[in-house]
Amino acid sequence: MADGAVNLTIDGMPVSAPPGTLLIEAAKQAGVLVPHYCYHPGLPVAGLCRMCLVEVEKAPKLQIACATQVAEGMVVHTQSAQAKSARMGVLELLLINHPLDCPICDQAGECELQDFTFQEGRPATRYSPDYAKRFNPVEDFGPDVLYVPNRCILCTRCVRFMEDVTKEPVLNVSERGDRAFIGIHPEARLDHPWAGNVVDLCPVGSLLSKDFLHKARAWELDKTASVCTGCSQGCNVTLDTRDNVVVRVRPRPNLLVNRYFICDHGRMNYRWMNRGDRIEAPLVKRAGAELQAVDWDEALERTAGLLRGAGGRAVTLASPRMSTEALFLMRELCAGLDWTGAVQIVMGEEAPLAGVPNLALRPERAPNGTAAELLGYGRDYAAALQAAESAAVVLVLDEPEVTIRTAGALIYLGTVLPEGARDAAVVLPIANVAEEEGTFVNRDGRVQRYFQAKPAPGMARPAWWVLAELLTALGREGGESLTGPGAAFDRLARSVGPFAGLSYASLGAAGQAITPAIGATA
Amino acid sequence: MGYPHKAHRKETTVLSKYFGDPEARSYKGWVKRGGYEAWRQALTLAPAAITDLVKESGLRGRGGAGFPTGLKWSFMPKEKKKPHYLCVNADESEPGTFKDREIMRWTPHALLEGTAIAMRAIQAEVGYIYIRGEFTEPYAIMGQALAEANAARAFGDLKIHLHRGAGAYICGEETALMNSIEGKRGNPRIKPPFPAAFGVFGMPTTINNVETLAAVPPILTNGPAWYKKLSLSNPKSTGTKLFSVCGHVQKPGNYELTMGFPLKDLLYELCGGMRPGRTLKACIPGGSSVPILDRAETEACLLDYEGAVERGTMLGSGGVIVFDDSADMVYQIMRLARFYAHESCAQCTQCREGTAWTTKILERILAGQGKATDLDLLLDLSDNMTGKTICVLSDSCAAPVVSGIKKFRGEFEDYIAGRRRPVMVA
């Protein structure tokens, strides 16, 4: 046990936590999730829903676990009859004015009011059916947020998020008593670039995303850990897919990167993952003909042939949305050639989240510019395009806007086939970020893994696989050992200085910083 | 007291000595009556010495909780590292209570003087007098008095501000009052941190009631021993207290009594008893937030902190609400519950929903649509609303309901069983 730690007992389990830890957090160590609504680790404590009442021995009355700090020798009972009855009482009161419209509520299935009521609520209401429930009309709060006041339990998470985290306090609690509701400044909209987080923070179905409105039921969704591709911040996200279609992006907590939040730009940046106009088969250009679909063996053999015959200059134009592994293997593929690699990064406006240090929608709207730079890819895209004109071979990694003039062979690895790539000798279909596993390196040098959320269409394969196959076909050493993105990453860690000491397995779900930590690469 | 009737011989007029004497309102008039003598005396004393004097006097908070005033002052940091503040709670909104209003109307300088002394004791340089929004007349009188005192440079460097509330009962809760002064919504704060550590603007703060502070100057001029001797029953309750009597008595009004005075004598002698042909039925001795007493309890109750507790209630703010046998207790309790439902700040679930639900059930019983299970439901609901919230507004709603059902259950059951004609509740 760490020095200075406080020892206490929660439901009979010995727990040790640093001084100042809140009971509700310490209880998690004992495997107890104390039911709560207003408490959120990313927001200041309000202590007002009174849901997390627990019994603390020697305290004169029940204490709220969200505002009570651990103390030496404290004995806490979260499941005592007194505590449970108090919480049951709160649930009953929260429900008396609740419309119970779960069948048409987007939150159903991931609703804390449902969950805790199921866990410890009263089986039937004692509220007279003769009473009219509180009713207020649905309000349009902002570009993506609807407020359904009838479902609101007034936990004020949204109010505190806007006030203390965005520092743009446009929401409040209006009125008093049971007439209270969440109000918005009459001349303001909930259009802060990070405002969408109030939808995630809302423990019930009161704040809804218009984008996700009635799109899916929570239980139909598959959830996959991923990393946002919207900018170089590298916010951790969860991709929610329904029938292999990404329908929602939500923040995945990572205290070192994005805490509990993502910006609206990142939240809405998923539709391209579901594009229908994907390349579904490898294409090769036979003499004088259009591109024709072939199988992978033929496509790979044809590509290997082009590379084998190439001497002199090779140019790679890569998307900064490609995985670190693909960028690395591409460089390996061009070893021995006079290689130039470049990425093109779209710039936008920065949108910081005022209440969280070092968290912003970054101007660099690409997730993996840092890895590209560390692997030797330049930023001078125009120069690379010019170099391509005289190159023997030009390899493109998923640049959908590209138009290339070259005297040499054009090898195009991509998700979609742009007009400008129709002159390619070979087109190899690859998976997008939602369809493969890999890593991105964010602007602070943090290597983070993303996972596969849905299958790639048709014969499309992850870029690391295509490039590993090509290395094998060319007879390069160790090509066969590249059995997955992990193997590719581990080889990268062994050979590229800044990644030294890292391994794919050690990255975990929260990522690791490369050594030595590089500064912001703005 | 001196207004609107002459002081009864059984009253002890310390605070109310000059009630009804318009000259006492002016600075000159107050000085002529020995005012600001205590303040001059305080200036010769160290802050800790003032606190000790008040501690010794046994003065306890007159706002409702009865917390020892000197002890509260001593919670302020001894070594001053941040600005200290004093807040004066003049947001008197407790139903049945109208004593602070009279102090501010007639003896504004008594409050200002007590405020200045308290500020010296807790080393505050800024003090806020938070006056209830509806108190337009007291506000004007206080403003005039403060202007005169400032013109006479009575308080040296001390700054006293009048802050006018906007008419919310909850702003009389000390932490809500601080939020309101800060310009925020008047929501009570969770404690800890306590005001002495993190009060108004995040600085060490003491909050005292108007009557408490008005009692400080006489303690200094007459000495703590004098004040301590003003006690008829329990030595832990000392001094005099204003009791605001309203309801079914012949002579309602403010009465200043020595602690420990029998409630029976107050009602039957000082207030002239019930109306002809009527008998006492019930009494709420400390403002609407405390449990109701039935007739026997009322007649046995002594008016000090311990005496009230002994009868199962609290001395509270000293707002004595009297009901004679014509009163419909179900209706009266519904009116109280409706007040709390209206004034709930909407933070805590139990209070926001519970006060409103309680009101609805009581209204239903009055309308003759009550169910046999309603009384148990009310009691269970009240239990849920007691001791579980940030402040005690929810407890205050539950107290009259629980004690009312306990002591007047028959009246509730008459409505439920259809033995009593329903009341249409607007």
Interface residues (C-beta under 8 A of the other chain):
Chain A: V45 A46 G47 L48 C49 R50 M51 L53 K61 L62 I64 A67 A86 G89 V90 E92 L93 L94 I96 N97 R126 Y127 S128 D130 Y131 I153 L154 T156 N172 V173 E175 R176 G177 D178 R179 A180
Chain B: A168 I170 R185 I190 A341 H342 E343 S344 C345 A346 Q347 C348 T349 Q350 R352 E353 G354 T355 A356 W357 K360 R364 Q369 T373 L377 L381 N384 G387 K388 T389 I390
